[in-house]
Amino acid sequence: MAKLGWILFLIMTAIASALAYKFIISGDTELAPDGRTTILFEDSERTFFLTEMRNFLIAVQQITDGIEKDDMTQIANAAKKVGSGDLAHVPAGIMAKLPLATKKMGLSTHKAFDQMAMDAESLGDKDHSLSQLNQILSTCTACHALYRVH
Ligand code: HEC
């Protein structure tokens, strides 16, 4: 009887681990022909996700323009728009499908924009903003190298 208990315990642990892997670590994904991982969204989720992405690019453009013009207010405002306040609007379905690594990279990108907005206001140093933007861009390209959407 004790043996059966152990077998059941091991089976339950295996199932729980598989579920945890699926829902927390891997998300809803498959391997793409180009070697990247495809995140399998519904149409509306993909539209939402790609709109957020284009907002990132708009922010990058606005920030670069602000740096060139030495306009710290423009830099702060553009960074704030894609800061972590943005995360409140992300539908739960998207969060569930994102692999853990993308959630981490996405969160750190939003937080880096928060920091950029705060520093632009408090330090007023465009060279510092440029170096922050440079760091953020390396996260953008790192994620794009590993993931795509369907
Ligand atoms: C957490 C991962 C991740 C991060 C971080 C990330 N992206 Fe993306 N982005 C993606 C994925 C996945 C796609 C879809 C690519 C594909 O299917 O080929 C994408 C697509 C895009 C697109 C295309 C949008 C469209 O309508 O097709 C743009 C523009 C973009 N990202 C800009 C950015 C910029 C700028 C940053 C950094 C500020 C960034 N992304 C950060 C994952 C990320």
py3Dmol code that shows the C-alpha trace and the ligand (Angstrom):
import py3Dmol

protein = """\
ATOM      1  CA  MET A   1       0.000   0.000   0.000  1.00  0.00           C
ATOM      2  CA  ALA A   2       2.808   2.397   0.936  1.00  0.00           C
ATOM      3  CA  LYS A   3       4.418   1.605  -2.410  1.00  0.00           C
ATOM      4  CA  LEU A   4       1.233   2.518  -4.279  1.00  0.00           C
ATOM      5  CA  GLY A   5       1.182   5.811  -2.374  1.00  0.00           C
ATOM      6  CA  TRP A   6       4.674   6.613  -3.583  1.00  0.00           C
ATOM      7  CA  ILE A   7       3.831   5.717  -7.179  1.00  0.00           C
ATOM      8  CA  LEU A   8       0.776   8.001  -7.045  1.00  0.00           C
ATOM      9  CA  PHE A   9       2.889  10.740  -5.475  1.00  0.00           C
ATOM     10  CA  LEU A  10       5.466  10.475  -8.286  1.00  0.00           C
ATOM     11  CA  ILE A  11       2.782  10.520 -10.984  1.00  0.00           C
ATOM     12  CA  MET A  12       1.136  13.603  -9.435  1.00  0.00           C
ATOM     13  CA  THR A  13       4.512  15.338  -9.155  1.00  0.00           C
ATOM     14  CA  ALA A  14       5.275  14.564 -12.802  1.00  0.00           C
ATOM     15  CA  ILE A  15       1.894  15.965 -13.911  1.00  0.00           C
ATOM     16  CA  ALA A  16       2.302  19.085 -11.756  1.00  0.00           C
ATOM     17  CA  SER A  17       5.820  19.650 -13.141  1.00  0.00           C
ATOM     18  CA  ALA A  18       4.625  19.231 -16.733  1.00  0.00           C
ATOM     19  CA  LEU A  19       1.799  21.728 -16.158  1.00  0.00           C
ATOM     20  CA  ALA A  20       4.138  24.196 -14.453  1.00  0.00           C
ATOM     21  CA  TYR A  21       6.561  23.881 -17.370  1.00  0.00           C
ATOM     22  CA  LYS A  22       3.801  24.458 -19.918  1.00  0.00           C
ATOM     23  CA  PHE A  23       2.099  27.393 -18.210  1.00  0.00           C
ATOM     24  CA  ILE A  24       5.024  29.177 -16.576  1.00  0.00           C
ATOM     25  CA  ILE A  25       8.190  28.419 -18.509  1.00  0.00           C
ATOM     26  CA  SER A  26       7.403  27.466 -22.111  1.00  0.00           C
ATOM     27  CA  GLY A  27       4.136  29.379 -22.674  1.00  0.00           C
ATOM     28  CA  ASP A  28       2.106  28.449 -25.769  1.00  0.00           C
ATOM     29  CA  THR A  29       4.809  27.958 -28.397  1.00  0.00           C
ATOM     30  CA  GLU A  30       6.222  25.792 -31.201  1.00  0.00           C
ATOM     31  CA  LEU A  31       9.577  25.651 -32.986  1.00  0.00           C
ATOM     32  CA  ALA A  32       9.685  27.816 -36.153  1.00  0.00           C
ATOM     33  CA  PRO A  33      11.490  26.680 -39.352  1.00  0.00           C
ATOM     34  CA  ASP A  34      14.031  29.510 -38.891  1.00  0.00           C
ATOM     35  CA  GLY A  35      15.058  28.109 -35.485  1.00  0.00           C
ATOM     36  CA  ARG A  36      13.241  30.753 -33.448  1.00  0.00           C
ATOM     37  CA  THR A  37      10.359  29.949 -31.098  1.00  0.00           C
ATOM     38  CA  THR A  38       6.902  30.911 -32.360  1.00  0.00           C
ATOM     39  CA  ILE A  39       4.442  32.215 -29.765  1.00  0.00           C
ATOM     40  CA  LEU A  40       1.001  30.926 -30.746  1.00  0.00           C
ATOM     41  CA  PHE A  41      -1.429  33.823 -30.310  1.00  0.00           C
ATOM     42  CA  GLU A  42      -5.070  34.189 -31.300  1.00  0.00           C
ATOM     43  CA  ASP A  43      -5.579  36.864 -34.021  1.00  0.00           C
ATOM     44  CA  SER A  44      -6.682  39.550 -31.564  1.00  0.00           C
ATOM     45  CA  GLU A  45      -3.768  38.809 -29.213  1.00  0.00           C
ATOM     46  CA  ARG A  46      -1.268  39.042 -32.069  1.00  0.00           C
ATOM     47  CA  THR A  47      -2.777  42.378 -33.137  1.00  0.00           C
ATOM     48  CA  PHE A  48      -2.468  43.678 -29.576  1.00  0.00           C
ATOM     49  CA  PHE A  49       1.107  42.402 -29.189  1.00  0.00           C
ATOM     50  CA  LEU A  50       2.330  43.858 -32.513  1.00  0.00           C
ATOM     51  CA  THR A  51       0.634  47.201 -31.780  1.00  0.00           C
ATOM     52  CA  GLU A  52       2.585  47.328 -28.501  1.00  0.00           C
ATOM     53  CA  MET A  53       5.736  46.590 -30.491  1.00  0.00           C
ATOM     54  CA  ARG A  54       5.111  49.424 -32.922  1.00  0.00           C
ATOM     55  CA  ASN A  55       4.534  51.697 -29.914  1.00  0.00           C
ATOM     56  CA  PHE A  56       8.016  50.689 -28.725  1.00  0.00           C
ATOM     57  CA  LEU A  57       9.431  51.740 -32.095  1.00  0.00           C
ATOM     58  CA  ILE A  58       7.521  55.044 -31.993  1.00  0.00           C
ATOM     59  CA  ALA A  59       9.037  55.678 -28.553  1.00  0.00           C
ATOM     60  CA  VAL A  60      12.538  54.874 -29.852  1.00  0.00           C
ATOM     61  CA  GLN A  61      12.010  57.337 -32.736  1.00  0.00           C
ATOM     62  CA  GLN A  62      10.652  60.069 -30.429  1.00  0.00           C
ATOM     63  CA  ILE A  63      13.478  59.566 -27.933  1.00  0.00           C
ATOM     64  CA  THR A  64      16.153  59.700 -30.671  1.00  0.00           C
ATOM     65  CA  ASP A  65      14.537  62.869 -32.019  1.00  0.00           C
ATOM     66  CA  GLY A  66      14.488  64.320 -28.475  1.00  0.00           C
ATOM     67  CA  ILE A  67      18.166  63.490 -28.008  1.00  0.00           C
ATOM     68  CA  GLU A  68      19.065  65.219 -31.271  1.00  0.00           C
ATOM     69  CA  LYS A  69      17.065  68.325 -30.321  1.00  0.00           C
ATOM     70  CA  ASP A  70      18.199  68.178 -26.678  1.00  0.00           C
ATOM     71  CA  ASP A  71      14.537  68.126 -25.631  1.00  0.00           C
ATOM     72  CA  MET A  72      14.464  66.281 -22.294  1.00  0.00           C
ATOM     73  CA  THR A  73      10.685  66.707 -21.924  1.00  0.00           C
ATOM     74  CA  GLN A  74      10.084  64.915 -25.221  1.00  0.00           C
ATOM     75  CA  ILE A  75      12.416  62.111 -24.124  1.00  0.00           C
ATOM     76  CA  ALA A  76      10.647  61.738 -20.750  1.00  0.00           C
ATOM     77  CA  ASN A  77       7.160  61.801 -22.294  1.00  0.00           C
ATOM     78  CA  ALA A  78       8.007  59.277 -25.016  1.00  0.00           C
ATOM     79  CA  ALA A  79       9.624  56.885 -22.503  1.00  0.00           C
ATOM     80  CA  LYS A  80       6.698  57.207 -20.079  1.00  0.00           C
ATOM     81  CA  LYS A  81       4.216  56.107 -22.758  1.00  0.00           C
ATOM     82  CA  VAL A  82       5.885  52.683 -22.988  1.00  0.00           C
ATOM     83  CA  GLY A  83       6.781  52.397 -19.292  1.00  0.00           C
ATOM     84  CA  SER A  84       5.354  49.746 -16.978  1.00  0.00           C
ATOM     85  CA  GLY A  85       2.008  51.608 -16.745  1.00  0.00           C
ATOM     86  CA  ASP A  86       1.413  49.995 -20.138  1.00  0.00           C
ATOM     87  CA  LEU A  87       1.397  46.514 -18.578  1.00  0.00           C
ATOM     88  CA  ALA A  88      -1.959  47.060 -16.862  1.00  0.00           C
ATOM     89  CA  HIS A  89      -3.697  46.807 -20.267  1.00  0.00           C
ATOM     90  CA  VAL A  90      -2.125  43.500 -21.361  1.00  0.00           C
ATOM     91  CA  PRO A  91      -4.895  40.858 -21.702  1.00  0.00           C
ATOM     92  CA  ALA A  92      -4.449  37.807 -19.432  1.00  0.00           C
ATOM     93  CA  GLY A  93      -4.491  35.462 -22.480  1.00  0.00           C
ATOM     94  CA  ILE A  94      -1.308  37.049 -23.806  1.00  0.00           C
ATOM     95  CA  MET A  95       0.453  36.752 -20.452  1.00  0.00           C
ATOM     96  CA  ALA A  96      -0.451  33.041 -20.285  1.00  0.00           C
ATOM     97  CA  LYS A  97       0.984  32.328 -23.745  1.00  0.00           C
ATOM     98  CA  LEU A  98       4.250  34.201 -23.289  1.00  0.00           C
ATOM     99  CA  PRO A  99       7.247  32.053 -22.343  1.00  0.00           C
ATOM    100  CA  LEU A 100       8.897  33.083 -19.051  1.00  0.00           C
ATOM    101  CA  ALA A 101      11.997  34.450 -20.814  1.00  0.00           C
ATOM    102  CA  THR A 102       9.898  36.852 -22.920  1.00  0.00           C
ATOM    103  CA  LYS A 103       7.958  38.015 -19.865  1.00  0.00           C
ATOM    104  CA  LYS A 104      11.278  38.836 -18.184  1.00  0.00           C
ATOM    105  CA  MET A 105      12.642  40.673 -21.229  1.00  0.00           C
ATOM    106  CA  GLY A 106       9.353  42.512 -21.769  1.00  0.00           C
ATOM    107  CA  LEU A 107       9.148  43.566 -18.116  1.00  0.00           C
ATOM    108  CA  SER A 108      12.758  44.735 -18.022  1.00  0.00           C
ATOM    109  CA  THR A 109      12.181  46.775 -21.220  1.00  0.00           C
ATOM    110  CA  HIS A 110       9.133  48.541 -19.729  1.00  0.00           C
ATOM    111  CA  LYS A 111      11.044  49.167 -16.467  1.00  0.00           C
ATOM    112  CA  ALA A 112      14.056  50.527 -18.352  1.00  0.00           C
ATOM    113  CA  PHE A 113      11.751  53.041 -20.070  1.00  0.00           C
ATOM    114  CA  ASP A 114      10.379  54.037 -16.595  1.00  0.00           C
ATOM    115  CA  GLN A 115      13.936  54.652 -15.431  1.00  0.00           C
ATOM    116  CA  MET A 116      14.761  56.601 -18.587  1.00  0.00           C
ATOM    117  CA  ALA A 117      11.715  58.860 -18.067  1.00  0.00           C
ATOM    118  CA  MET A 118      12.647  59.505 -14.409  1.00  0.00           C
ATOM    119  CA  ASP A 119      16.303  60.189 -15.202  1.00  0.00           C
ATOM    120  CA  ALA A 120      15.450  62.459 -18.151  1.00  0.00           C
ATOM    121  CA  GLU A 121      13.396  64.593 -15.744  1.00  0.00           C
ATOM    122  CA  SER A 122      15.785  64.543 -12.796  1.00  0.00           C
ATOM    123  CA  LEU A 123      19.219  64.592 -14.512  1.00  0.00           C
ATOM    124  CA  GLY A 124      18.452  66.350 -17.799  1.00  0.00           C
ATOM    125  CA  ASP A 125      21.425  64.584 -19.401  1.00  0.00           C
ATOM    126  CA  LYS A 126      20.769  63.478 -23.000  1.00  0.00           C
ATOM    127  CA  ASP A 127      24.002  61.443 -23.165  1.00  0.00           C
ATOM    128  CA  HIS A 128      22.689  59.360 -20.266  1.00  0.00           C
ATOM    129  CA  SER A 129      19.388  58.881 -22.155  1.00  0.00           C
ATOM    130  CA  LEU A 130      21.311  57.763 -25.231  1.00  0.00           C
ATOM    131  CA  SER A 131      23.245  55.184 -23.258  1.00  0.00           C
ATOM    132  CA  GLN A 132      19.993  53.925 -21.683  1.00  0.00           C
ATOM    133  CA  LEU A 133      18.389  53.694 -25.137  1.00  0.00           C
ATOM    134  CA  ASN A 134      21.394  51.769 -26.403  1.00  0.00           C
ATOM    135  CA  GLN A 135      20.950  49.224 -23.598  1.00  0.00           C
ATOM    136  CA  ILE A 136      17.215  48.909 -24.196  1.00  0.00           C
ATOM    137  CA  LEU A 137      17.784  48.274 -27.908  1.00  0.00           C
ATOM    138  CA  SER A 138      19.988  45.310 -27.121  1.00  0.00           C
ATOM    139  CA  THR A 139      17.015  43.694 -25.315  1.00  0.00           C
ATOM    140  CA  CYS A 140      14.766  44.410 -28.330  1.00  0.00           C
ATOM    141  CA  THR A 141      17.171  42.665 -30.698  1.00  0.00           C
ATOM    142  CA  ALA A 142      17.876  39.801 -28.264  1.00  0.00           C
ATOM    143  CA  CYS A 143      14.174  38.962 -28.034  1.00  0.00           C
ATOM    144  CA  HIS A 144      13.632  39.310 -31.801  1.00  0.00           C
ATOM    145  CA  ALA A 145      16.500  36.900 -32.442  1.00  0.00           C
ATOM    146  CA  LEU A 146      14.792  34.198 -30.349  1.00  0.00           C
ATOM    147  CA  TYR A 147      11.040  34.641 -30.805  1.00  0.00           C
ATOM    148  CA  ARG A 148       8.409  35.248 -33.444  1.00  0.00           C
ATOM    149  CA  VAL A 149       4.622  35.255 -33.397  1.00  0.00           C
ATOM    150  CA  HIS A 150       1.932  33.406 -35.265  1.00  0.00           C
TER     151      HIS A 150
END
"""
ligand_1 = """\
43
HEC
C 9.915 40.011 -25.116
C 10.387 39.966 -26.466
C 10.445 41.260 -27.232
C 10.983 42.445 -26.847
C 11.692 42.787 -25.526
C 10.780 43.344 -27.939
N 10.127 42.727 -28.970
Fe 9.522 43.572 -30.716
N 8.721 41.819 -31.323
C 8.794 40.637 -30.615
C 8.244 39.558 -31.411
C 8.123 38.109 -30.982
C 7.817 40.143 -32.624
C 7.200 39.426 -33.833
C 8.364 39.082 -34.761
C 8.012 38.060 -35.816
O 6.952 37.394 -35.748
O 8.848 37.881 -36.740
C 8.134 41.566 -32.532
C 7.851 42.488 -33.516
C 8.231 43.814 -33.474
C 7.924 44.797 -34.500
C 7.082 44.564 -35.757
C 5.654 44.994 -35.477
C 4.666 44.634 -36.591
O 3.595 45.257 -36.660
O 4.942 43.691 -37.366
C 8.501 45.978 -34.104
C 8.480 47.302 -34.855
C 9.167 45.723 -32.832
N 8.960 44.405 -32.467
C 9.866 46.676 -32.134
C 10.462 46.456 -30.891
C 11.287 47.433 -30.188
C 11.646 48.812 -30.702
C 11.637 46.861 -29.002
C 12.478 47.421 -27.882
C 12.170 48.735 -27.381
C 11.059 45.523 -28.990
N 10.362 45.315 -30.148
C 11.199 44.645 -27.933
C 9.297 40.457 -29.354
C 9.915 41.432 -28.582
"""
view = py3Dmol.view(width=600, height=400)
view.addModel(protein, "pdb")
view.setStyle({"model": 0}, {"cartoon": {"style": "trace"}})
view.addModel(ligand_1, "xyz")
view.setStyle({"model": 1}, {"stick": {}})
view.zoomTo()
view.show()
